């Protein structure tokens, strides 16, 4: 069963094989604990801290149907990355122009 993950600490998210690798950073910028998240177990990521990532990672997340939601320092919603198939499902009833 897929889970939702909440990332509160600043860190780096990367792909290692078919797994997500999240390395947290402390206040001084030193690497902290590393966690590995199998992509098959991830439904959504909610990011509340600073996150380093690249476009290759977002391509990987999109192909696996994982959405990423971003929040600012004050926990206000700022935006999302959604996979194409999820975007189509979310807006299919509201807009006939979605391709």
Residue pairs with C-beta under 8 A, 6 or more apart in sequence:
1 41
2 40
2 41
2 42
2 43
3 41
3 42
3 43
4 43
4 44
4 45
4 46
5 37
5 42
5 44
5 45
5 46
6 45
6 46
6 48
7 13
7 22
7 45
7 46
7 47
7 48
7 49
7 51
8 48
8 49
9 24
9 25
9 32
9 49
10 24
10 25
10 49
10 50
10 51
11 22
11 23
11 24
11 25
11 32
11 49
11 50
11 51
11 52
12 22
12 23
12 25
12 51
12 52
12 53
13 20
13 21
13 22
13 45
13 51
13 52
13 53
13 57
14 20
14 21
14 23
14 53
14 54
14 57
15 21
15 56
15 57
15 60
16 36
18 38
18 39
19 36
19 37
19 38
19 39
20 36
20 37
20 38
20 39
20 42
21 34
21 35
21 36
21 37
22 34
22 35
22 36
22 37
23 31
23 32
23 33
23 34
24 31
24 32
24 33
24 34
24 35
25 31
25 32
26 32
39 60
39 64
39 66
40 64
42 64
42 66
43 66
43 67
44 66
44 67
44 68
44 69
45 61
45 66
45 67
45 68
45 69
46 69
46 71
47 68
47 69
47 70
47 71
48 71
48 75
51 70
58 68
58 81
61 67
61 68
61 81
61 83
62 81
62 83
62 84
63 83
64 83
65 83
65 85
65 86
66 83
67 80
67 81
67 82
67 83
67 86
68 80
68 81
69 77
69 79
69 80
70 77
70 78
70 79
70 80
71 77
71 78
72 78
82 90
87 98
88 98
91 98
92 98
